[in-house]
Amino acid sequence: MAATDPYACQRFPWLPRRWWAYTDAKLGETSIPSAEQSKQIIEKQIAAAESHVAKLRKRLVELEPVEKKE
């Protein structure tokens, strides 16, 4: 599977998971990320997606000889 942060919200990665349920959350912690933070988030998402695609390609190659035998 993709290497994602299990503690980060998937839709808003700069927020903690289930941020909406935390009643003691401070307003400053839920602010929009800076451009540099956004860039880092996007780079992590790209790396996770590329890793997932590589695993899928590997699995596809593993399945090809099985299909040819049948």
DONUNU-831412 format. One record per atom (N, C-alpha, C): atom name; x, y, z. Coordinates in steps of 0.2 Angstrom, whole numbers, plus 5000, padded with zeros to 4 digits. Last residue first. Layout:
atome:c1:c2:c3
CA:X:Y:Z;
...
***
This chain:
atome:c1:c2:c3
N:4988:4896:4906;
CA:4981:4894:4906;
C:4978:4894:4900;
N:5000:4902:4904;
CA:5000:4895:4905;
C:4993:4892:4905;
N:4998:4916:4904;
CA:5000:4912:4898;
C:5000:4905:4898;
N:4995:4919:4917;
CA:4989:4919:4912;
C:4991:4916:4906;
N:5007:4917:4923;
CA:5001:4913:4925;
C:4996:4913:4920;
N:5015:4927:4918;
CA:5016:4920:4916;
C:5011:4916:4918;
N:5007:4939:4924;
CA:5008:4937:4916;
C:5010:4930:4915;
N:5009:4941:4937;
CA:5003:4937:4935;
C:5003:4936:4928;
N:5021:4948:4939;
CA:5020:4942:4942;
C:5014:4938:4939;
N:5017:4960:4932;
CA:5022:4956:4929;
C:5022:4949:4932;
N:5008:4964:4942;
CA:5006:4963:4935;
C:5011:4958:4931;
N:5017:4967:4953;
CA:5011:4962:4953;
C:5009:4960:4946;
N:5024:4977:4947;
CA:5027:4971:4949;
C:5022:4966:4950;
N:5014:4987:4946;
CA:5017:4985:4940;
C:5021:4978:4941;
N:5011:4989:4959;
CA:5006:4986:4955;
C:5009:4984:4949;
N:5023:4995:4964;
CA:5020:4988:4967;
C:5015:4985:4962;
N:5023:5006:4956;
CA:5028:5001:4956;
C:5026:4995:4958;
N:5012:5013:4962;
CA:5012:5011:4955;
C:5017:5006:4953;
N:5016:5015:4975;
CA:5010:5011:4974;
C:5010:5008:4967;
N:5027:5024:4972;
CA:5028:5018:4976;
C:5022:5013:4974;
N:5020:5035:4967;
CA:5025:5031:4963;
C:5026:5024:4966;
N:5012:5038:4978;
CA:5009:5036:4972;
C:5013:5032:4968;
N:5022:5042:4987;
CA:5018:5037:4989;
C:5014:5034:4983;
N:5028:5053:4980;
CA:5032:5047:4981;
C:5028:5041:4983;
N:5016:5062:4980;
CA:5019:5059:4973;
C:5023:5053:4975;
N:5015:5064:4994;
CA:5010:5061:4990;
C:5012:5058:4983;
N:5027:5071:4996;
CA:5026:5065:4999;
C:5020:5061:4996;
N:5025:5082:4988;
CA:5031:5078:4986;
C:5030:5071:4990;
N:5014:5088:4995;
CA:5013:5086:4988;
C:5019:5081:4986;
N:5021:5092:5007;
CA:5015:5087:5007;
C:5014:5084:5000;
N:5030:5101:5002;
CA:5033:5094:5005;
C:5027:5089:5005;
N:5022:5111:4997;
CA:5027:5107:4993;
C:5029:5101:4996;
N:5016:5115:5009;
CA:5012:5112:5004;
C:5016:5108:4999;
N:5027:5120:5015;
CA:5024:5114:5018;
C:5019:5111:5013;
N:5030:5131:5007;
CA:5035:5126:5008;
C:5032:5119:5011;
N:5018:5139:5008;
CA:5020:5136:5002;
C:5025:5130:5002;
N:5010:5133:5024;
CA:5014:5138:5020;
C:5015:5135:5013;
N:4993:5127:5027;
CA:5000:5127:5027;
C:5004:5132:5023;
N:4981:5135:5037;
CA:4983:5133:5030;
C:4990:5133:5030;
N:4978:5130:5054;
CA:4979:5135:5049;
C:4981:5132:5042;
N:4976:5123:5066;
CA:4972:5121:5060;
C:4973:5126:5054;
N:4984:5129:5076;
CA:4986:5122:5073;
C:4982:5120:5067;
N:4977:5140:5079;
CA:4983:5141:5076;
C:4985:5134:5073;
N:4966:5135:5087;
CA:4965:5138:5080;
C:4971:5139:5076;
N:4968:5120:5095;
CA:4969:5127:5095;
C:4968:5129:5088;
N:4957:5108:5101;
CA:4962:5110:5096;
C:4962:5117:5096;
N:4948:5101:5110;
CA:4953:5106:5113;
C:4958:5108:5108;
N:4940:5093:5103;
CA:4937:5099:5106;
C:4942:5104:5108;
N:4942:5084:5088;
CA:4946:5087:5094;
C:4943:5093:5097;
N:4935:5082:5077;
CA:4933:5079:5083;
C:4937:5081:5089;
N:4942:5087:5067;
CA:4936:5090:5068;
C:4933:5087:5075;
N:4953:5079:5065;
CA:4954:5085:5068;
C:4948:5088:5070;
N:4956:5066:5061;
CA:4950:5067:5065;
C:4951:5074:5069;
N:4973:5068:5060;
CA:4968:5064:5058;
C:4962:5065:5063;
N:4979:5086:5059;
CA:4979:5079:5062;
C:4973:5075:5060;
N:4983:5094:5043;
CA:4979:5093:5050;
C:4979:5086:5052;
N:4989:5093:5032;
CA:4992:5097:5037;
C:4989:5097:5043;
N:4981:5086:5023;
CA:4986:5082:5026;
C:4990:5087:5031;
N:4965:5084:5021;
CA:4969:5090:5023;
C:4975:5088:5027;
N:4962:5071:5017;
CA:4959:5077:5013;
C:4963:5083:5015;
N:4968:5063:5027;
CA:4969:5062:5020;
C:4967:5068:5016;
N:4976:5069:5042;
CA:4970:5069:5038;
C:4971:5068:5031;
N:4989:5059:5049;
CA:4987:5065:5046;
C:4980:5063:5042;
N:4993:5047:5055;
CA:4991:5052:5059;
C:4988:5058:5056;
N:4998:5039:5045;
CA:4992:5037:5048;
C:4989:5042:5053;
N:5004:5045:5030;
CA:5005:5046:5037;
C:4998:5044:5040;
N:5007:5032:5018;
CA:5004:5038:5020;
C:5005:5039:5028;
N:5013:5023:5006;
CA:5016:5025:5012;
C:5013:5032:5014;
N:5001:5012:4999;
CA:5005:5018:4999;
C:5007:5020:5006;
N:5004:4994:5000;
CA:5000:5000:5000;
C:5004:5006:5000;
***
